[in-house]
């Protein structure tokens, strides 16, 4: 069946041009000159293409009303007014994407097809979950829980597309495995999969590593070198720990996502690439938005298909199957005589809180196998991490005497910088923060200038 597009635009000439273009692309089209008229037609639409500035009710109000009665219909907004912030506000209200006037008809068709493709993914997800109900192992990912079955279903639907995927979850939940599963289930399976660990790249080298550089771009650049995105051309780029990318690089990443183009460092030549983006984070990017350390427009470009991987403590029903899988896998790798794991050992694993998630479980099984001498792993063989926890403060010593919360936080940050000899990246790791989050706190406290001369690498 043909998809039906509802155009909401008060300018007659533009509305007619859009209608002709969509009909020539084999879409059915309905039109409305006002938001009030559009509300009567939206139930029959597969996608709404609306201007934000309309007579009477404006486009933002229309989006809110559509979302109240229909959460599934994708909405693409057109705007020539205000700034990019206007379009971001529309996406917060529930729009799938935006077009800034003037735009090309080809670009409009690309945006519309992408939005319909994502809608199709969501529509078929439930049916696919039922079809996969019998499947418990997926490309070396183990899971019988409902949460993991949903993830398997989403991989099946999203893998054949080009849609950008944002994987969110704590460290150790398996984001890397899921990114690989998406790539190897895609038409790009025979093309490069390039993993880019954003945390591991020093900030002053990140631009040249991602986008490459030309000969003579900086001291020591004796030859030209392609960047990671060029290496991933026609394949997939996996951006791990995307929340650690500094603001200056975020702007360039946004361009890669939107236009699939960039320039090497030291070059004015624009290079075009065909690359599918998968990003991952263990941070709360919405909190980063509020702090101003992560761009809103980049977040919404990345968050086309969000995939939240639950921590192991929230899917404990998977632990027995994971444990058995790791026993078989690691016993062979370590030449261990262990062939199985007892119910009592499983019970001990179920009672643990697993702060390190699946990665920690694998390490515990391997440690236990190495130190065990029998053919079955017993409860006594399980070597859990028993490092002491920090003492909880009582009401009487919650804060050091005479200090406010701001004073205490300031003193901790100063101490971290002292221990790190002024290296902000190292200080951020000591504090459990990203570099950008630490800089934000330093600026808020007026400490940024005081440390301006210190090592920031």
SULSUL-V441220 format. One record per backbone hydrogen bond with DSSP energy under -0.5 kcal/mol. CO is the residue of the C=O (numbers start at 1). NH is the residue of the N-H. If there is no record, write none. Layout:
CO:NH
CO:NH
//
This chain:
3:5
3:28
4:46
4:47
5:7
5:30
6:8
6:49
7:9
7:32
8:51
10:12
11:15
12:16
13:17
14:18
15:19
16:20
17:21
18:22
19:23
20:24
21:25
22:27
23:26
28:5
30:7
32:9
34:38
35:39
36:40
37:40
38:41
38:42
41:44
42:45
46:74
47:6
48:50
48:76
49:8
50:78
52:54
52:59
55:35
57:35
58:62
59:63
60:64
61:65
62:66
63:67
64:68
65:69
66:70
74:48
75:96
75:97
76:50
77:99
78:52
79:101
83:86
83:87
84:88
85:89
86:90
87:91
88:92
89:93
90:94
90:95
91:94
97:77
99:79
99:101
104:108
105:109
106:110
107:111
108:112
109:113
110:114
111:115
112:116
113:117
114:118
115:119
116:120
117:121
118:122
119:123
120:124
121:125
122:125
122:126
124:128
125:129
126:130
127:131
128:132
130:133
132:135
134:136
136:143
138:141
140:142
141:138
145:149
146:150
147:151
148:152
149:153
150:154
151:155
152:156
153:157
154:158
155:159
156:160
158:161
164:305
165:167
165:279
166:307
167:281
168:309
170:173
172:358
172:359
174:178
175:179
176:180
177:181
178:182
179:183
180:184
181:185
183:186
186:189
188:191
192:194
192:236
193:195
194:238
195:197
196:198
196:240
197:200
197:201
200:202
202:205
202:206
203:206
203:207
205:209
206:210
207:211
208:212
209:228
210:229
212:265
213:225
214:217
218:221
220:222
221:216
225:213
227:231
228:232
230:233
232:235
235:276
236:194
236:238
237:239
237:278
238:196
238:240
239:242
239:280
240:198
241:244
242:245
246:249
246:250
247:251
248:252
249:253
250:254
251:255
252:256
253:257
254:258
255:259
255:260
255:261
256:260
260:273
262:271
264:267
265:214
268:270
269:264
271:262
273:275
274:234
276:237
277:165
278:239
279:167
280:242
281:169
283:285
284:287
284:288
285:289
286:290
287:291
288:292
288:293
288:294
289:292
295:299
296:300
297:301
298:302
299:303
302:304
302:305
305:166
307:168
307:309
308:310
311:314
312:315
315:318
316:319
318:322
319:323
320:324
321:325
322:326
323:327
324:328
325:329
326:330
327:331
328:332
329:333
330:334
331:336
332:335
340:377
342:346
343:347
344:348
345:349
346:350
347:351
349:352
354:357
356:359
356:360
357:361
358:362
359:363
360:364
361:365
362:366
363:367
364:368
365:369
366:370
367:371
368:372
369:372
375:339
375:340
376:378
377:342
378:381
378:382
379:382
382:384
384:386
394:397
395:398
400:403
404:408
405:409
406:410
407:411
408:412
409:413
410:414
411:415
412:416
413:417
414:418
415:419
416:420
417:422
418:421
420:423
422:424
423:427
424:428
425:429
426:430
427:431
428:432
428:433
429:432
434:438
435:439
436:440
437:441
438:442
439:443
440:444
441:445
442:446
442:447
442:448
443:446
447:451
448:451
449:452
451:454
455:424
//
